[in-house]
Amino acid sequence: MTRIFGKPLISQQEINRRIKDLGRRISEDYQDRDVVMIGVLKGAFAFFADLVRAIQVPVELDFLVVSSYQGSSKSTGRVKVISDLTVDIKGQDVIVVEDIVDSGLTLSFLKKKLLMRHPNSLRVCALLDKPERRTINVPIEYVGFTVPNKYVVGYGLDYQNRYRNLPYIAVLDQDGEQE
Ligand code: 5GP
């Protein structure tokens, strides 16, 4: 039996189309270079898997596991690295792949941490950008979609570790149920 998860904010088709565009742009920008793509888990797992397959230059992959929300829909502002990189990024061209940039605290923390390892370059690709909530200015070179100030789930994004497997992006209402 199929469970219905409400009306998507961003459909599967829109996501697929946008990822193709991003993959094309990244392939053009990095055509003479190898690139290290770093997926920030868990939220970026679905986006990362689809994005890297849309890129046509050689890529090396690695992952960081971070936790900033600890299962709730409100930011605690605390970022914890649960699992670090296994590759050395010194002198490498690196792209950090995030699910969503909200306050910007997680990304800003990660960028500082990665820059201390002296990559040749460091850019950011985020599936979703929620600019209304930003408390710290952090540039994002590649953005999938700009979203309103609502808590979104699906396509990797969770609410209390659920909904990550939705193939589209949906909005949660204030009670934690989908609209
Ligand atoms: P920031 O540090 O920018 O406030 O938050 C970044 C992290 O918080 C994201 O990587 C994501 O895990 C989580 N987050 C922020 N906004 C949302 C949202 O609307 N939905 C979900 N599921 N997670 C979010």
Backbone and ligand atoms as CSV (ligand in chain L), in Angstrom:
chain,resi,resn,atom,element,x,y,z
A,1,MET,N,N,0.837,-1.206,0.000
A,1,MET,CA,C,0.000,0.000,0.000
A,1,MET,C,C,0.876,1.262,0.000
A,2,THR,N,N,0.493,2.260,-0.765
A,2,THR,CA,C,1.266,3.496,-0.841
A,2,THR,C,C,0.737,4.513,0.158
A,3,ARG,N,N,1.631,5.124,0.926
A,3,ARG,CA,C,1.200,6.221,1.810
A,3,ARG,C,C,1.395,7.534,1.089
A,4,ILE,N,N,0.417,8.394,1.202
A,4,ILE,CA,C,0.484,9.684,0.500
A,4,ILE,C,C,1.069,10.723,1.452
A,5,PHE,N,N,2.047,11.478,0.999
A,5,PHE,CA,C,2.730,12.435,1.869
A,5,PHE,C,C,2.416,13.888,1.536
A,6,GLY,N,N,1.247,14.160,0.994
A,6,GLY,CA,C,0.862,15.550,0.738
A,6,GLY,C,C,1.468,16.111,-0.522
A,7,LYS,N,N,1.122,17.384,-0.758
A,7,LYS,CA,C,1.548,18.033,-2.002
A,7,LYS,C,C,3.010,18.479,-1.907
A,8,PRO,N,N,3.831,18.098,-2.875
A,8,PRO,CA,C,5.237,18.506,-2.799
A,8,PRO,C,C,5.417,20.010,-2.986
A,9,LEU,N,N,6.425,20.538,-2.305
A,9,LEU,CA,C,6.819,21.932,-2.544
A,9,LEU,C,C,7.676,21.972,-3.807
A,10,ILE,N,N,8.558,20.967,-3.934
A,10,ILE,CA,C,9.386,20.842,-5.133
A,10,ILE,C,C,9.275,19.392,-5.598
A,11,SER,N,N,8.840,19.213,-6.825
A,11,SER,CA,C,8.579,17.861,-7.326
A,11,SER,C,C,9.870,17.148,-7.735
A,12,GLN,N,N,9.731,15.844,-7.891
A,12,GLN,CA,C,10.840,15.006,-8.343
A,12,GLN,C,C,11.375,15.488,-9.701
A,13,GLN,N,N,10.443,15.842,-10.582
A,13,GLN,CA,C,10.849,16.290,-11.926
A,13,GLN,C,C,11.656,17.580,-11.850
A,14,GLU,N,N,11.187,18.497,-10.997
A,14,GLU,CA,C,11.915,19.773,-10.845
A,14,GLU,C,C,13.309,19.533,-10.280
A,15,ILE,N,N,13.393,18.631,-9.301
A,15,ILE,CA,C,14.698,18.317,-8.694
A,15,ILE,C,C,15.631,17.729,-9.761
A,16,ASN,N,N,15.122,16.762,-10.518
A,16,ASN,CA,C,15.954,16.116,-11.546
A,16,ASN,C,C,16.476,17.121,-12.563
A,17,ARG,N,N,15.578,18.004,-12.979
A,17,ARG,CA,C,15.955,19.007,-13.993
A,17,ARG,C,C,17.042,19.932,-13.457
A,18,ARG,N,N,16.843,20.381,-12.222
A,18,ARG,CA,C,17.792,21.337,-11.627
A,18,ARG,C,C,19.160,20.679,-11.407
A,19,ILE,N,N,19.150,19.416,-11.031
A,19,ILE,CA,C,20.422,18.712,-10.800
A,19,ILE,C,C,21.196,18.579,-12.111
A,20,LYS,N,N,20.484,18.352,-13.199
A,20,LYS,CA,C,21.166,18.291,-14.505
A,20,LYS,C,C,21.857,19.623,-14.793
A,21,ASP,N,N,21.155,20.739,-14.536
A,21,ASP,CA,C,21.738,22.080,-14.750
A,21,ASP,C,C,22.990,22.265,-13.884
A,22,LEU,N,N,22.845,21.919,-12.591
A,22,LEU,CA,C,23.979,22.098,-11.675
A,22,LEU,C,C,25.167,21.246,-12.118
A,23,GLY,N,N,24.892,20.016,-12.523
A,23,GLY,CA,C,25.943,19.106,-12.976
A,23,GLY,C,C,26.666,19.675,-14.190
A,24,ARG,N,N,25.892,20.260,-15.087
A,24,ARG,CA,C,26.471,20.869,-16.299
A,24,ARG,C,C,27.364,22.051,-15.920
A,25,ARG,N,N,26.846,22.887,-15.026
A,25,ARG,CA,C,27.636,24.074,-14.603
A,25,ARG,C,C,28.928,23.667,-13.914
A,26,ILE,N,N,28.829,22.723,-13.009
A,26,ILE,CA,C,30.030,22.283,-12.283
A,26,ILE,C,C,31.020,21.642,-13.256
A,27,SER,N,N,30.533,20.840,-14.191
A,27,SER,CA,C,31.424,20.199,-15.177
A,27,SER,C,C,32.150,21.250,-16.014
A,28,GLU,N,N,31.442,22.328,-16.370
A,28,GLU,CA,C,32.085,23.407,-17.145
A,28,GLU,C,C,33.125,24.139,-16.303
A,29,ASP,N,N,32.744,24.461,-15.064
A,29,ASP,CA,C,33.643,25.232,-14.194
A,29,ASP,C,C,34.907,24.460,-13.820
A,30,TYR,N,N,34.804,23.133,-13.805
A,30,TYR,CA,C,35.948,22.319,-13.358
A,30,TYR,C,C,36.498,21.459,-14.496
A,31,GLN,N,N,36.351,21.933,-15.738
A,31,GLN,CA,C,36.705,21.043,-16.855
A,31,GLN,C,C,38.185,20.690,-16.937
A,32,ASP,N,N,39.064,21.554,-16.410
A,32,ASP,CA,C,40.490,21.231,-16.474
A,32,ASP,C,C,41.029,20.679,-15.158
A,33,ARG,N,N,40.137,20.420,-14.218
A,33,ARG,CA,C,40.596,20.032,-12.875
A,33,ARG,C,C,39.854,18.808,-12.363
A,34,ASP,N,N,40.484,18.099,-11.459
A,34,ASP,CA,C,39.761,17.063,-10.709
A,34,ASP,C,C,39.095,17.765,-9.535
A,35,VAL,N,N,38.013,17.211,-9.057
A,35,VAL,CA,C,37.327,17.862,-7.952
A,35,VAL,C,C,37.020,16.845,-6.857
A,36,VAL,N,N,37.154,17.310,-5.614
A,36,VAL,CA,C,36.760,16.479,-4.472
A,36,VAL,C,C,35.387,16.961,-4.011
A,37,MET,N,N,34.408,16.079,-4.095
A,37,MET,CA,C,33.054,16.424,-3.669
A,37,MET,C,C,32.841,15.852,-2.269
A,38,ILE,N,N,32.442,16.730,-1.344
A,38,ILE,CA,C,32.224,16.293,0.043
A,38,ILE,C,C,30.731,16.375,0.364
A,39,GLY,N,N,30.131,15.235,0.613
A,39,GLY,CA,C,28.713,15.190,0.971
A,39,GLY,C,C,28.554,15.335,2.473
A,40,VAL,N,N,27.670,16.246,2.886
A,40,VAL,CA,C,27.428,16.438,4.317
A,40,VAL,C,C,26.203,15.601,4.705
A,41,LEU,N,N,26.471,14.583,5.493
A,41,LEU,CA,C,25.421,13.605,5.854
A,41,LEU,C,C,24.783,13.968,7.190
A,42,LYS,N,N,23.536,13.500,7.437
A,42,LYS,CA,C,22.862,12.591,6.546
A,42,LYS,C,C,22.094,13.308,5.438
A,43,GLY,N,N,21.743,14.577,5.697
A,43,GLY,CA,C,20.762,15.264,4.855
A,43,GLY,C,C,21.068,15.313,3.368
A,44,ALA,N,N,22.363,15.335,2.995
A,44,ALA,CA,C,22.693,15.528,1.581
A,44,ALA,C,C,22.795,14.216,0.805
A,45,PHE,N,N,22.450,13.080,1.446
A,45,PHE,CA,C,22.764,11.795,0.798
A,45,PHE,C,C,22.098,11.631,-0.572
A,46,ALA,N,N,20.840,12.002,-0.683
A,46,ALA,CA,C,20.108,11.776,-1.941
A,46,ALA,C,C,20.592,12.759,-3.014
A,47,PHE,N,N,20.692,14.020,-2.632
A,47,PHE,CA,C,21.154,15.059,-3.545
A,47,PHE,C,C,22.567,14.746,-4.031
A,48,PHE,N,N,23.435,14.354,-3.118
A,48,PHE,CA,C,24.824,14.065,-3.444
A,48,PHE,C,C,24.911,12.939,-4.476
A,49,ALA,N,N,24.155,11.871,-4.223
A,49,ALA,CA,C,24.208,10.699,-5.121
A,49,ALA,C,C,23.758,11.082,-6.529
A,50,ASP,N,N,22.722,11.912,-6.629
A,50,ASP,CA,C,22.242,12.305,-7.953
A,50,ASP,C,C,23.162,13.345,-8.591
A,51,LEU,N,N,23.654,14.275,-7.778
A,51,LEU,CA,C,24.515,15.340,-8.321
A,51,LEU,C,C,25.818,14.782,-8.893
A,52,VAL,N,N,26.487,13.909,-8.148
A,52,VAL,CA,C,27.795,13.420,-8.628
A,52,VAL,C,C,27.633,12.651,-9.938
A,53,ARG,N,N,26.462,12.037,-10.129
A,53,ARG,CA,C,26.244,11.311,-11.384
A,53,ARG,C,C,25.868,12.233,-12.536
A,54,ALA,N,N,25.628,13.510,-12.223
A,54,ALA,CA,C,25.341,14.488,-13.287
A,54,ALA,C,C,26.592,15.283,-13.660
A,55,ILE,N,N,27.728,14.953,-13.021
A,55,ILE,CA,C,28.975,15.680,-13.272
A,55,ILE,C,C,29.872,14.852,-14.183
A,56,GLN,N,N,30.455,15.544,-15.186
A,56,GLN,CA,C,31.218,14.793,-16.178
A,56,GLN,C,C,32.724,15.010,-16.120
A,57,VAL,N,N,33.221,15.480,-14.991
A,57,VAL,CA,C,34.672,15.553,-14.813
A,57,VAL,C,C,35.030,14.545,-13.722
A,58,PRO,N,N,36.308,14.122,-13.651
A,58,PRO,CA,C,36.667,13.145,-12.617
A,58,PRO,C,C,36.413,13.697,-11.218
A,59,VAL,N,N,35.731,12.935,-10.406
A,59,VAL,CA,C,35.480,13.384,-9.031
A,59,VAL,C,C,35.955,12.342,-8.026
A,60,GLU,N,N,36.453,12.857,-6.907
A,60,GLU,CA,C,36.754,11.992,-5.774
A,60,GLU,C,C,35.684,12.318,-4.739
A,61,LEU,N,N,35.150,11.315,-4.081
A,61,LEU,CA,C,34.045,11.543,-3.149
A,61,LEU,C,C,34.465,11.289,-1.713
A,62,ASP,N,N,33.916,12.100,-0.823
A,62,ASP,CA,C,34.080,11.798,0.598
A,62,ASP,C,C,32.889,12.383,1.360
A,63,PHE,N,N,32.811,12.040,2.628
A,63,PHE,CA,C,31.646,12.443,3.417
A,63,PHE,C,C,32.052,12.980,4.782
A,64,LEU,N,N,31.225,13.874,5.265
A,64,LEU,CA,C,31.317,14.355,6.642
A,64,LEU,C,C,29.962,14.055,7.264
A,65,VAL,N,N,29.949,13.569,8.487
A,65,VAL,CA,C,28.664,13.416,9.173
A,65,VAL,C,C,28.598,14.485,10.255
A,66,VAL,N,N,27.607,15.356,10.160
A,66,VAL,CA,C,27.453,16.400,11.176
A,66,VAL,C,C,26.046,16.362,11.745
A,67,SER,N,N,25.919,16.919,12.914
A,67,SER,CA,C,24.606,17.012,13.522
A,67,SER,C,C,24.468,18.408,14.103
A,68,SER,N,N,23.432,19.143,13.662
A,68,SER,CA,C,23.260,20.483,14.215
A,68,SER,C,C,21.884,20.662,14.841
A,69,TYR,N,N,20.933,19.832,14.472
A,69,TYR,CA,C,19.553,20.034,14.928
A,69,TYR,C,C,19.104,19.005,15.944
A,70,GLN,N,N,19.874,17.951,16.071
A,70,GLN,CA,C,19.570,16.869,17.008
A,70,GLN,C,C,18.092,16.473,17.037
A,71,GLY,N,N,17.577,16.220,15.826
A,71,GLY,CA,C,16.249,15.614,15.703
A,71,GLY,C,C,15.065,16.550,15.891
A,72,SER,N,N,15.297,17.818,16.110
A,72,SER,CA,C,14.149,18.716,16.252
A,72,SER,C,C,14.094,19.653,15.061
A,73,SER,N,N,13.040,20.469,14.988
A,73,SER,CA,C,12.937,21.374,13.849
A,73,SER,C,C,13.459,22.768,14.200
A,74,LYS,N,N,14.016,22.949,15.407
A,74,LYS,CA,C,14.607,24.239,15.794
A,74,LYS,C,C,16.118,24.096,15.912
A,75,SER,N,N,16.838,25.087,15.381
A,75,SER,CA,C,18.295,24.995,15.443
A,75,SER,C,C,18.800,25.253,16.856
A,76,THR,N,N,19.720,24.427,17.296
A,76,THR,CA,C,20.354,24.666,18.586
A,76,THR,C,C,21.583,25.542,18.388
A,77,GLY,N,N,21.966,25.722,17.106
A,77,GLY,CA,C,23.146,26.508,16.798
A,77,GLY,C,C,24.430,25.733,17.064
A,78,ARG,N,N,24.300,24.508,17.510
A,78,ARG,CA,C,25.478,23.693,17.817
A,78,ARG,C,C,25.751,22.731,16.680
A,79,VAL,N,N,27.006,22.677,16.260
A,79,VAL,CA,C,27.382,21.781,15.176
A,79,VAL,C,C,28.364,20.762,15.723
A,80,LYS,N,N,28.092,19.511,15.484
A,80,LYS,CA,C,28.985,18.463,15.969
A,80,LYS,C,C,29.432,17.620,14.785
A,81,VAL,N,N,30.759,17.434,14.631
A,81,VAL,CA,C,31.229,16.535,13.575
A,81,VAL,C,C,31.267,15.134,14.160
A,82,ILE,N,N,30.446,14.268,13.620
A,82,ILE,CA,C,30.342,12.903,14.146
A,82,ILE,C,C,31.323,11.988,13.427
A,83,SER,N,N,31.550,12.285,12.139
A,83,SER,CA,C,32.530,11.498,11.381
A,83,SER,C,C,33.230,12.427,10.396
A,84,ASP,N,N,34.565,12.383,10.407
A,84,ASP,CA,C,35.356,13.335,9.612
A,84,ASP,C,C,35.750,12.737,8.248
A,85,LEU,N,N,36.382,13.570,7.418
A,85,LEU,CA,C,36.833,13.124,6.096
A,85,LEU,C,C,37.879,12.027,6.212
A,86,THR,N,N,37.994,11.238,5.142
A,86,THR,CA,C,39.070,10.237,5.102
A,86,THR,C,C,40.123,10.627,4.067
A,87,VAL,N,N,39.844,11.653,3.236
A,87,VAL,CA,C,40.845,12.080,2.245
A,87,VAL,C,C,41.526,13.368,2.705
A,88,ASP,N,N,42.749,13.566,2.194
A,88,ASP,CA,C,43.484,14.795,2.486
A,88,ASP,C,C,43.104,15.810,1.404
A,89,ILE,N,N,42.556,16.946,1.797
A,89,ILE,CA,C,42.092,17.913,0.793
A,89,ILE,C,C,43.122,19.013,0.517
A,90,LYS,N,N,44.298,18.920,1.116
A,90,LYS,CA,C,45.333,19.942,0.893
A,90,LYS,C,C,45.646,20.062,-0.610
A,91,GLY,N,N,45.563,21.286,-1.138
A,91,GLY,CA,C,45.869,21.530,-2.546
A,91,GLY,C,C,44.788,21.067,-3.523
A,92,GLN,N,N,43.670,20.583,-3.012
A,92,GLN,CA,C,42.602,20.058,-3.876
A,92,GLN,C,C,41.519,21.104,-4.122
A,93,ASP,N,N,40.793,20.916,-5.238
A,93,ASP,CA,C,39.619,21.743,-5.511
A,93,ASP,C,C,38.403,21.022,-4.935
A,94,VAL,N,N,37.802,21.663,-3.949
A,94,VAL,CA,C,36.784,20.988,-3.140
A,94,VAL,C,C,35.423,21.663,-3.307
A,95,ILE,N,N,34.385,20.839,-3.402
A,95,ILE,CA,C,33.010,21.354,-3.350
A,95,ILE,C,C,32.286,20.651,-2.208
A,96,VAL,N,N,31.780,21.445,-1.273
A,96,VAL,CA,C,30.987,20.902,-0.171
A,96,VAL,C,C,29.529,20.864,-0.618
A,97,VAL,N,N,28.900,19.707,-0.442
A,97,VAL,CA,C,27.510,19.543,-0.890
A,97,VAL,C,C,26.599,19.431,0.325
A,98,GLU,N,N,25.724,20.417,0.465
A,98,GLU,CA,C,24.815,20.512,1.621
A,98,GLU,C,C,23.377,20.291,1.166
A,99,ASP,N,N,22.537,19.836,2.101
A,99,ASP,CA,C,21.115,19.718,1.790
A,99,ASP,C,C,20.447,21.093,1.791
A,100,ILE,N,N,20.617,21.840,2.896
A,100,ILE,CA,C,19.936,23.138,3.015
A,100,ILE,C,C,20.786,24.081,3.852
A,101,VAL,N,N,20.804,25.341,3.466
A,101,VAL,CA,C,21.472,26.358,4.285
A,101,VAL,C,C,20.378,27.238,4.874
A,102,ASP,N,N,20.330,27.238,6.206
A,102,ASP,CA,C,19.262,27.898,6.944
A,102,ASP,C,C,19.880,29.126,7.637
A,103,SER,N,N,20.309,29.007,8.903
A,103,SER,CA,C,20.984,30.132,9.563
A,103,SER,C,C,22.360,30.383,8.937
A,104,GLY,N,N,22.951,29.345,8.374
A,104,GLY,CA,C,24.303,29.446,7.804
A,104,GLY,C,C,25.388,29.013,8.783
A,105,LEU,N,N,24.982,28.713,10.039
A,105,LEU,CA,C,25.970,28.376,11.077
A,105,LEU,C,C,26.735,27.093,10.762
A,106,THR,N,N,26.011,26.079,10.305
A,106,THR,CA,C,26.664,24.794,10.010
A,106,THR,C,C,27.701,24.982,8.905
A,107,LEU,N,N,27.282,25.635,7.838
A,107,LEU,CA,C,28.161,25.815,6.691
A,107,LEU,C,C,29.372,26.677,7.036
A,108,SER,N,N,29.134,27.721,7.786
A,108,SER,CA,C,30.217,28.605,8.153
A,108,SER,C,C,31.245,27.859,9.020
A,109,PHE,N,N,30.739,27.049,9.943
A,109,PHE,CA,C,31.607,26.223,10.785
A,109,PHE,C,C,32.408,25.239,9.931
A,110,LEU,N,N,31.726,24.569,9.006
A,110,LEU,CA,C,32.402,23.576,8.166
A,110,LEU,C,C,33.446,24.212,7.258
A,111,LYS,N,N,33.090,25.375,6.684
A,111,LYS,CA,C,34.038,26.046,5.788
A,111,LYS,C,C,35.321,26.406,6.527
A,112,LYS,N,N,35.161,26.949,7.721
A,112,LYS,CA,C,36.339,27.318,8.527
A,112,LYS,C,C,37.196,26.096,8.794
A,113,LYS,N,N,36.549,25.022,9.174
A,113,LYS,CA,C,37.240,23.771,9.491
A,113,LYS,C,C,38.003,23.239,8.267
A,114,LEU,N,N,37.361,23.291,7.106
A,114,LEU,CA,C,37.987,22.752,5.893
A,114,LEU,C,C,39.083,23.676,5.366
A,115,LEU,N,N,38.896,24.982,5.498
A,115,LEU,CA,C,39.917,25.934,5.019
A,115,LEU,C,C,41.223,25.794,5.793
A,116,MET,N,N,41.124,25.355,7.037
A,116,MET,CA,C,42.343,25.141,7.847
A,116,MET,C,C,43.204,24.018,7.269
A,117,ARG,N,N,42.610,23.210,6.380
A,117,ARG,CA,C,43.360,22.101,5.765
A,117,ARG,C,C,43.972,22.506,4.421
A,118,HIS,N,N,43.865,23.785,4.069
A,118,HIS,CA,C,44.493,24.377,2.887
A,118,HIS,C,C,44.141,23.730,1.552
A,119,PRO,N,N,42.853,23.650,1.217
A,119,PRO,CA,C,42.502,23.209,-0.139
A,119,PRO,C,C,42.919,24.280,-1.150
A,120,ASN,N,N,43.066,23.924,-2.422
A,120,ASN,CA,C,43.360,24.928,-3.453
A,120,ASN,C,C,42.170,25.866,-3.621
A,121,SER,N,N,40.954,25.292,-3.591
A,121,SER,CA,C,39.735,26.106,-3.654
A,121,SER,C,C,38.636,25.372,-2.896
A,122,LEU,N,N,37.649,26.156,-2.453
A,122,LEU,CA,C,36.540,25.566,-1.689
A,122,LEU,C,C,35.254,26.270,-2.082
A,123,ARG,N,N,34.342,25.515,-2.690
A,123,ARG,CA,C,33.040,26.075,-3.040
A,123,ARG,C,C,31.945,25.267,-2.379
A,124,VAL,N,N,30.726,25.822,-2.443
A,124,VAL,CA,C,29.588,25.177,-1.799
A,124,VAL,C,C,28.473,24.962,-2.807
A,125,CYS,N,N,27.882,23.793,-2.772
A,125,CYS,CA,C,26.690,23.513,-3.557
A,125,CYS,C,C,25.601,23.064,-2.594
A,126,ALA,N,N,24.504,23.814,-2.536
A,126,ALA,CA,C,23.405,23.466,-1.631
A,126,ALA,C,C,22.143,23.223,-2.441
A,127,LEU,N,N,21.444,22.151,-2.116
A,127,LEU,CA,C,20.178,21.890,-2.817
A,127,LEU,C,C,19.188,23.012,-2.537
A,128,LEU,N,N,19.069,23.386,-1.250
A,128,LEU,CA,C,18.085,24.397,-0.856
A,128,LEU,C,C,18.745,25.545,-0.106
A,129,ASP,N,N,18.233,26.727,-0.356
A,129,ASP,CA,C,18.704,27.932,0.329
A,129,ASP,C,C,17.489,28.610,0.953
A,130,LYS,N,N,17.559,28.850,2.290
A,130,LYS,CA,C,16.459,29.519,2.997
A,130,LYS,C,C,16.994,30.864,3.485
A,131,PRO,N,N,17.147,31.856,2.587
A,131,PRO,CA,C,17.883,33.085,2.923
A,131,PRO,C,C,17.242,33.919,4.026
A,132,GLU,N,N,15.912,33.821,4.196
A,132,GLU,CA,C,15.225,34.618,5.232
A,132,GLU,C,C,15.741,34.323,6.635
A,133,ARG,N,N,16.288,33.138,6.843
A,133,ARG,CA,C,16.708,32.723,8.183
A,133,ARG,C,C,18.189,32.938,8.450
A,134,ARG,N,N,18.889,33.505,7.482
A,134,ARG,CA,C,20.345,33.589,7.609
A,134,ARG,C,C,20.759,34.517,8.750
A,135,THR,N,N,21.657,34.057,9.616
A,135,THR,CA,C,22.182,34.924,10.671
A,135,THR,C,C,23.663,35.206,10.446
A,136,ILE,N,N,24.262,34.471,9.506
A,136,ILE,CA,C,25.680,34.681,9.230
A,136,ILE,C,C,25.865,34.624,7.714
A,137,ASN,N,N,26.623,35.573,7.192
A,137,ASN,CA,C,26.773,35.646,5.740
A,137,ASN,C,C,27.770,34.601,5.241
A,138,VAL,N,N,27.299,33.701,4.402
A,138,VAL,CA,C,28.185,32.670,3.871
A,138,VAL,C,C,27.824,32.433,2.396
A,139,PRO,N,N,28.784,32.697,1.497
A,139,PRO,CA,C,28.457,32.575,0.072
A,139,PRO,C,C,28.194,31.129,-0.347
A,140,ILE,N,N,27.209,30.956,-1.230
A,140,ILE,CA,C,26.906,29.622,-1.782
A,140,ILE,C,C,27.029,29.754,-3.300
A,141,GLU,N,N,28.002,29.068,-3.868
A,141,GLU,CA,C,28.276,29.236,-5.293
A,141,GLU,C,C,27.233,28.548,-6.175
A,142,TYR,N,N,26.720,27.408,-5.739
A,142,TYR,CA,C,25.727,26.672,-6.532
A,142,TYR,C,C,24.503,26.388,-5.660
A,143,VAL,N,N,23.343,26.934,-6.068
A,143,VAL,CA,C,22.109,26.732,-5.305
A,143,VAL,C,C,21.087,26.020,-6.190
A,144,GLY,N,N,20.448,24.997,-5.617
A,144,GLY,CA,C,19.378,24.314,-6.351
A,144,GLY,C,C,18.118,25.158,-6.375
A,145,PHE,N,N,17.541,25.393,-5.190
A,145,PHE,CA,C,16.291,26.144,-5.086
A,145,PHE,C,C,16.329,27.058,-3.865
A,146,THR,N,N,15.720,28.224,-4.004
A,146,THR,CA,C,15.504,29.093,-2.847
A,146,THR,C,C,14.128,28.745,-2.294
A,147,VAL,N,N,14.055,28.500,-0.972
A,147,VAL,CA,C,12.773,28.095,-0.376
A,147,VAL,C,C,12.326,29.116,0.672
A,148,PRO,N,N,10.995,29.173,0.927
A,148,PRO,CA,C,10.491,30.096,1.957
A,148,PRO,C,C,10.855,29.620,3.355
A,149,ASN,N,N,10.554,30.451,4.351
A,149,ASN,CA,C,10.894,30.143,5.731
A,149,ASN,C,C,9.924,29.115,6.332
A,150,LYS,N,N,10.022,27.889,5.862
A,150,LYS,CA,C,9.193,26.781,6.353
A,150,LYS,C,C,10.093,25.587,6.561
A,151,TYR,N,N,9.681,24.684,7.452
A,151,TYR,CA,C,10.493,23.487,7.701
A,151,TYR,C,C,10.160,22.443,6.637
A,152,VAL,N,N,11.171,22.070,5.870
A,152,VAL,CA,C,10.936,21.160,4.750
A,152,VAL,C,C,11.538,19.784,5.023
A,153,VAL,N,N,10.920,18.791,4.421
A,153,VAL,CA,C,11.401,17.402,4.553
A,153,VAL,C,C,11.400,16.733,3.180
A,154,GLY,N,N,12.072,15.593,3.132
A,154,GLY,CA,C,12.086,14.791,1.910
A,154,GLY,C,C,13.379,14.931,1.146
A,155,TYR,N,N,13.625,13.985,0.254
A,155,TYR,CA,C,14.819,13.982,-0.583
A,155,TYR,C,C,16.084,14.177,0.280
A,156,GLY,N,N,16.133,13.432,1.377
A,156,GLY,CA,C,17.294,13.483,2.277
A,156,GLY,C,C,17.031,14.240,3.555
A,157,LEU,N,N,16.114,15.198,3.519
A,157,LEU,CA,C,15.861,16.027,4.716
A,157,LEU,C,C,14.841,15.358,5.625
A,158,ASP,N,N,15.098,15.461,6.934
A,158,ASP,CA,C,14.269,14.713,7.878
A,158,ASP,C,C,13.496,15.601,8.836
A,159,TYR,N,N,12.529,14.977,9.502
A,159,TYR,CA,C,11.993,15.495,10.746
A,159,TYR,C,C,12.045,14.323,11.711
A,160,GLN,N,N,12.844,14.428,12.770
A,160,GLN,CA,C,13.064,13.343,13.715
A,160,GLN,C,C,13.417,12.044,12.994
A,161,ASN,N,N,14.336,12.190,12.046
A,161,ASN,CA,C,14.863,11.061,11.270
A,161,ASN,C,C,13.861,10.363,10.360
A,162,ARG,N,N,12.722,10.967,10.140
A,162,ARG,CA,C,11.748,10.408,9.195
A,162,ARG,C,C,11.671,11.296,7.958
A,163,TYR,N,N,11.071,10.760,6.941
A,163,TYR,CA,C,10.774,11.454,5.671
A,163,TYR,C,C,11.974,11.605,4.743
A,164,ARG,N,N,13.164,11.110,5.156
A,164,ARG,CA,C,14.328,11.292,4.282
A,164,ARG,C,C,14.134,10.605,2.934
A,165,ASN,N,N,13.330,9.552,2.916
A,165,ASN,CA,C,13.170,8.764,1.699
A,165,ASN,C,C,12.117,9.300,0.744
A,166,LEU,N,N,11.426,10.375,1.101
A,166,LEU,CA,C,10.484,10.962,0.139
A,166,LEU,C,C,11.251,11.378,-1.112
A,167,PRO,N,N,10.728,11.081,-2.292
A,167,PRO,CA,C,11.474,11.444,-3.502
A,167,PRO,C,C,11.296,12.913,-3.910
A,168,TYR,N,N,10.592,13.700,-3.094
A,168,TYR,CA,C,10.372,15.116,-3.387
A,168,TYR,C,C,10.495,15.922,-2.092
A,169,ILE,N,N,10.398,17.240,-2.199
A,169,ILE,CA,C,10.492,18.110,-1.009
A,169,ILE,C,C,9.081,18.539,-0.600
A,170,ALA,N,N,8.758,18.357,0.686
A,170,ALA,CA,C,7.444,18.760,1.200
A,170,ALA,C,C,7.628,19.652,2.430
A,171,VAL,N,N,6.530,20.313,2.830
A,171,VAL,CA,C,6.577,21.237,3.976
A,171,VAL,C,C,5.889,20.612,5.177
A,172,LEU,N,N,6.510,20.747,6.359
A,172,LEU,CA,C,5.862,20.309,7.600
A,172,LEU,C,C,5.087,21.468,8.206
A,173,ASP,N,N,3.922,21.182,8.792
A,173,ASP,CA,C,3.233,22.251,9.515
A,173,ASP,C,C,3.756,22.311,10.952
A,174,GLN,N,N,3.188,23.192,11.782
A,174,GLN,CA,C,3.749,23.428,13.121
A,174,GLN,C,C,3.641,22.230,14.057
A,175,ASP,N,N,2.715,21.324,13.795
A,175,ASP,CA,C,2.575,20.152,14.655
A,175,ASP,C,C,3.499,19.029,14.236
A,176,GLY,N,N,4.313,19.287,13.232
A,176,GLY,CA,C,5.225,18.245,12.797
A,176,GLY,C,C,4.599,17.294,11.792
A,177,GLU,N,N,3.392,17.613,11.344
A,177,GLU,CA,C,2.772,16.791,10.305
A,177,GLU,C,C,2.869,17.537,8.984
A,178,GLN,N,N,2.761,16.788,7.894
A,178,GLN,CA,C,2.896,17.462,6.606
A,178,GLN,C,C,1.641,18.221,6.244
A,179,GLU,N,N,1.859,19.371,5.532
A,179,GLU,CA,C,0.713,20.174,5.098
A,179,GLU,C,C,-0.009,19.491,3.949
L,1,5GP,P1,P,21.948,25.956,9.587
L,1,5GP,O1,O,23.184,25.693,10.371
L,1,5GP,O2,O,22.196,26.617,8.254
L,1,5GP,O3,O,20.922,26.710,10.406
L,1,5GP,O4,O,21.253,24.578,9.339
L,1,5GP,C1,C,21.771,23.637,8.517
L,1,5GP,C2,C,21.228,22.269,8.812
L,1,5GP,O5,O,20.008,22.291,9.562
L,1,5GP,C3,C,20.893,21.595,7.513
L,1,5GP,O6,O,22.014,20.918,6.995
L,1,5GP,C4,C,19.745,20.668,7.907
L,1,5GP,O7,O,20.249,19.456,8.380
L,1,5GP,C5,C,19.050,21.395,9.040
L,1,5GP,N1,N,17.885,22.164,8.549
L,1,5GP,C6,C,17.772,23.498,8.403
L,1,5GP,N2,N,16.563,23.843,7.915
L,1,5GP,C7,C,15.912,22.678,7.723
L,1,5GP,C8,C,14.603,22.353,7.212
L,1,5GP,O8,O,13.776,23.185,6.804
L,1,5GP,N3,N,14.301,21.024,7.172
L,1,5GP,C9,C,15.155,20.052,7.594
L,1,5GP,N4,N,14.746,18.792,7.505
L,1,5GP,N5,N,16.393,20.326,8.076
L,1,5GP,C10,C,16.755,21.615,8.131
